[in-house]
Amino acid sequence: MAIDIDIERRLGDRVIAARFTAGPGLTALFGPSGVGKTSILNMVAGLLRPDRGHIRVGTRTLFGDGVDLPPEARRIGYVFQDGRLFPHRRVRANLLYGHDLADPAARWMGLDEAVDFLGIGHLLGRWPASLSGGEAQRVAIGRALLSGPECLLMDEPLSSLDAARRGEIMAVIERIRDELKLPILYVSHDRAEVDRLATGVVALE
């Protein structure tokens, strides 16, 4: 499975453009702040519409050639910088939100499997406000995996964590990369993070 991207979008007085193919593994979009890394992820996710180009995952066209799938039809898991868990839902309900939205035929991981994979069984009854940053990111990753994605987008998922929690979540991301074989597009401006996690790098200027 590969992600094929050739897109362009004008935002104000600048143009954000990207053209690359990302295969299985973790492809880092690396560059300084303000260069458009998150905007590229948002275009892949369907949250921002390119002015032109195409986005394909495997044989499916998400955007281009007259196609513009809504976000919920793209089969993309998105892990944001701040987790974005629903504060009014306990951890179990947050995890099942992604699972329940997915087409049953597209699901490839169940709740028990995700909980075991991420080591979050002891958190299921907790409220998001009671979680540490690292715990919240594990839950956010679980919610993304349970949506039955064909690829994952991660937007600086370590930036709000302390050093110990960063190491824990990097180990989780390495397991997803190596064991689940999902293509991952990963935004970061931390060179050490990219050096450890990335199997490919797209440098943006």
C-alpha positions in Angstrom: 0.0 0.0 0.0 1.4 3.4 -1.0 0.2 7.0 -0.6 0.7 9.0 -3.8 0.5 12.8 -3.4 0.7 15.6 -5.9 -1.1 18.6 -4.6 -1.0 22.4 -4.5 -2.9 24.9 -2.5 -2.7 28.7 -2.1 -3.1 30.0 1.4 -2.9 33.8 1.5 0.3 34.9 -0.2 2.0 31.6 -0.2 1.6 28.3 -2.1 1.9 25.0 -0.4 2.9 22.2 -2.9 4.0 18.6 -2.3 4.7 15.8 -4.7 5.9 12.4 -3.3 5.0 8.8 -2.8 5.1 7.2 0.6 5.2 3.4 1.0 4.8 1.2 4.0 6.8 2.5 7.0 7.0 6.0 8.4 7.5 8.9 6.1 8.4 12.1 7.9 7.4 15.5 6.6 10.3 17.5 7.9 10.9 21.2 7.9 10.7 24.4 9.9 7.4 25.7 11.4 5.1 27.4 8.9 6.2 25.5 5.9 2.9 23.8 5.4 3.4 20.3 6.9 0.1 20.2 8.8 -1.7 21.7 5.8 -0.5 18.8 3.7 -1.8 16.3 6.3 -5.1 18.2 6.4 -5.4 17.9 2.6 -4.8 14.2 2.7 -7.4 13.9 5.5 -10.0 15.9 3.5 -10.0 18.8 6.0 -8.5 21.2 3.5 -9.1 21.1 -0.3 -6.2 21.3 -2.7 -6.5 23.8 -5.6 -5.3 21.1 -7.9 -3.6 17.7 -8.0 -4.4 14.2 -6.7 -4.2 12.1 -3.6 -4.4 8.3 -3.9 -4.0 5.5 -1.3 -3.3 2.2 -3.0 -5.8 2.0 -5.9 -8.3 4.4 -4.3 -8.4 8.0 -5.4 -9.3 10.3 -2.4 -9.0 13.5 -4.4 -8.5 14.3 -8.1 -10.1 13.3 -11.4 -13.4 14.6 -10.3 -13.3 12.8 -6.9 -13.2 14.5 -3.5 -14.1 12.0 -0.8 -15.4 13.4 2.5 -13.1 12.7 5.5 -15.2 9.9 6.9 -14.9 8.0 3.6 -11.1 8.2 3.2 -10.1 5.5 5.7 -7.5 7.6 7.2 -6.6 7.7 10.9 -5.5 11.1 12.2 -3.5 11.5 15.5 -3.3 15.2 16.4 -0.7 17.0 18.4 -3.0 17.4 21.4 -4.9 14.1 21.2 -8.4 15.7 20.8 -10.2 13.2 22.9 -13.9 13.8 23.6 -13.9 15.2 27.2 -17.5 14.0 27.9 -16.7 10.3 26.9 -14.7 7.9 29.0 -11.7 6.2 27.4 -13.7 3.1 26.3 -16.3 5.3 24.6 -13.5 7.4 22.9 -12.0 4.2 21.5 -15.3 2.9 20.3 -16.1 6.1 18.6 -13.6 5.3 15.8 -14.7 1.7 15.7 -18.4 2.5 15.4 -17.8 5.0 12.6 -15.9 2.5 10.5 -17.6 0.3 7.9 -17.7 -3.2 9.5 -16.0 -4.7 6.4 -13.1 -2.2 6.8 -12.3 -2.9 10.4 -9.1 -4.9 10.9 -8.6 -4.4 14.7 -11.1 -4.9 17.6 -11.3 -3.1 20.9 -9.6 -5.9 22.9 -6.7 -6.2 20.4 -6.2 -2.4 20.4 -6.3 -2.2 24.2 -3.7 -5.1 24.4 -1.5 -3.6 21.7 -1.3 -0.2 23.4 -1.4 -1.4 27.1 -4.3 0.8 28.0 -6.7 -1.7 29.7 -6.4 0.0 33.0 -7.6 3.3 31.5 -10.9 2.2 30.0 -13.1 3.6 32.8 -11.2 6.9 33.1 -12.1 10.4 31.9 -9.8 12.1 29.5 -9.1 15.0 32.0 -7.6 12.4 34.4 -5.0 11.1 31.8 -1.4 12.1 31.5 -0.2 13.4 28.2 1.3 10.0 27.2 -1.9 8.1 28.3 -4.0 10.5 26.2 -1.9 10.0 23.1 -2.1 6.2 23.5 -5.9 6.5 23.6 -5.9 8.8 20.6 -3.7 6.3 18.7 -6.1 3.5 19.6 -9.1 5.5 18.4 -7.3 6.1 15.1 -6.4 2.4 14.7 -10.0 1.3 15.5 -11.4 3.4 12.6 -10.0 0.8 10.2 -7.5 3.1 8.5 -5.4 2.2 5.4 -2.9 4.8 6.5 -2.1 7.0 9.6 -1.4 10.7 9.8 0.5 11.9 12.9 0.9 15.7 13.5 3.7 16.2 16.0 2.2 13.7 18.4 5.2 14.0 20.8 5.6 17.7 21.0 3.5 18.2 24.2 5.1 15.3 26.1 8.0 15.2 28.5 11.1 13.2 27.7 10.0 10.0 29.5 6.6 10.0 27.8 8.1 10.8 24.4 10.2 7.7 24.7 7.1 5.6 25.5 5.1 6.9 22.6 8.0 6.6 20.2 8.1 2.9 21.1 4.4 2.6 20.4 4.9 4.3 17.0 7.8 1.9 16.2 5.5 -1.1 16.9 2.8 0.3 14.6 5.4 0.9 11.9 7.0 -2.5 12.2 4.2 -4.8 13.2 1.0 -3.3 11.6 2.8 -2.2 8.4 0.6 0.8 7.9 1.9 3.7 5.8 2.4 6.6 8.2 2.8 10.3 7.3 4.5 12.0 10.3 5.0 15.7 10.8 7.9 16.8 12.9 10.5 19.5 13.2 12.7 17.4 15.6 15.6 15.9 13.8 16.4 13.3 16.5 12.8 12.1 16.4 12.9 11.8 12.6 16.2 10.0 12.7 14.8 7.4 15.1 11.3 6.8 13.5 11.4 7.6 9.8 12.0 5.0 7.0 11.7 7.9 4.5 11.9 11.7 4.7 10.3 14.4 2.6 12.1 17.7 3.3 9.9 20.8 2.9 11.2 24.3 2.5 
